[in-house]
């Protein structure tokens, strides 16, 4: 084995220390990378969960939209029925007005007859 000079030994020690520092830095970066990968996996899982939740919410909204459409159709039919009933009610009211006028006329005629009967 060859003998090393003191300056060579010093350089070798410095290089070994530098190598050790680089190894420590590499280990730190490796640990950070592992943590980052775990965080990324967690975020991907959360993203998948959120996508599933949004899918369910979208299905629910579609269902509600269909129900809302059905309800709107029902209300449209009910509105037409109410319009029809209002027309019938209006006609019936007009008939009652005419009937009332006929009764008033008949009562007046009856009164006239009674007055005439009393005179004779």
Secondary structure as the mmCIF struct_conf table of DSSP 4:
data_model
#
loop_
_struct_conf.conf_type_id
_struct_conf.id
_struct_conf.beg_label_comp_id
_struct_conf.beg_label_asym_id
_struct_conf.beg_label_seq_id
_struct_conf.end_label_comp_id
_struct_conf.end_label_asym_id
_struct_conf.end_label_seq_id
HELX_LH_PP_P HELX_LH_PP_P1 UNK A 2 UNK A 5
HELX_RH_AL_P HELX_RH_AL_P1 UNK A 6 UNK A 119
#
